[in-house]
């Protein structure tokens, strides 16, 4: 009769411990990727907001009337809100978007006079 060889309890416990360590590292790396993607959403929303503001100002310059920025203040999944602030003659406008969820407190600002988006 052949003798069967099986894993011992110690060997199984070591294998499970190694899997637990590897999964803990993988979860940490994954969370970093998700946070980076969420920050990118907030930055993109700030860029989209300022593009919408510029488009609305161009529409007003062509047709007259008062600008309506309500459609520019929408965000995406990770953006809590976007606010549009303009000076009295609408020459300098800024969009400020604030993150929510995993990027709560992350804020990006874009302006009509600059191509940069400042985030903190």
N, C-alpha and C positions, 0 to 999 in steps of 0.2 A: 504494500500500500504506500502511495506517495504521501509525503507530509506536506500539508498546505501551509504556505507562509502568508501571513496577514500583517497589516499595519498594526503597530502597537498604539495604545492610547496616547503615549507621549508623542509619537510621530504625528498623529492626527492633530493634537493640540498645537504643536509647533507649526504645522501647515495652516491651521486656522489663524494663528497669531500673525503669521506672515501675510495672509490675505487681508486681515484686519488693518495692518499697517499700510499695505499698498492701497486699500480702498480709502483710508483716511487721507493719504496724500492726494489721491485722485479727486476726492471731493473738494479739497482745498484749492487745487488747481482749477477745477470746474467753476467754483464760486468766483475766482478771480476773473475768468473769462466772461462770466455773466455780468459781473460788475463793470467790466470794461465795455461790454456791449451796451449796457444800460446808460453809461455815461455818453457813449456815442449817440444814442437816441436823443438825449437832452441837447447835445451840441447840434445835431441835425435839426431838431425842432427850433432852436434859436436861429439857425441859418434860414430855415423855411419861413419863420415869422418875419424876419427882416426883408426877405424877398417879397413876401405878401404885402408888407408895408410899402415897399418901393413901388410895387404894382398898383396899389391903391392910390398912392400919391400921383403916379403917372395918369391914372384914370381921372382923378380930380383935376389935374392940369389940363387935360383935354376936354373934359365935359363940364367942369365947374362943380359947384356944390361943396359939401363937407365930406371929409374922409370918414369912412366907417371901418374901423380895425377889428370889429368883433370876430370876423372869420379868420383873422390872423392870430388870434389868441388860443387856438386849439392846440393841444399837444398830442403826444402818442402815449404808449403804454407806460413809460417810465417818467413822463413829465406831468407834474401836478398842475402847473399853470404857466402860461406865458403872458407877460404884461407888456403893453406898448406904451412908451412915454415919449412925447414929442414936445419941442419948444413951441412957442405961440405961433410962429409962422411956418411950422412943419419943415424947417430946413435940416434939423438934426433930430432924428428919431432913434430910439433904442428899444430892443426887445430883450427882456430878461425872462429866462425860462428856469424854473425850479424843479428839481427831480423829486421823485417819490419812491417809496418802497426801498429797494436795495441801495438806491442812490439818494436817499432822503437828505436834504441839505445841500446837495450839489447844485450850483447855479451857474448858468452860462448867459453871457450878455453879448449881443451883436448890435452894431450901429450902422446907420445908412452912410456914414462918412468913413467907414473902415471895412476892410475885407476880413479882418480878424475876428474870431470869436474868443472871448476871454471867459475862462471857467475857473471856478474855485470851489 
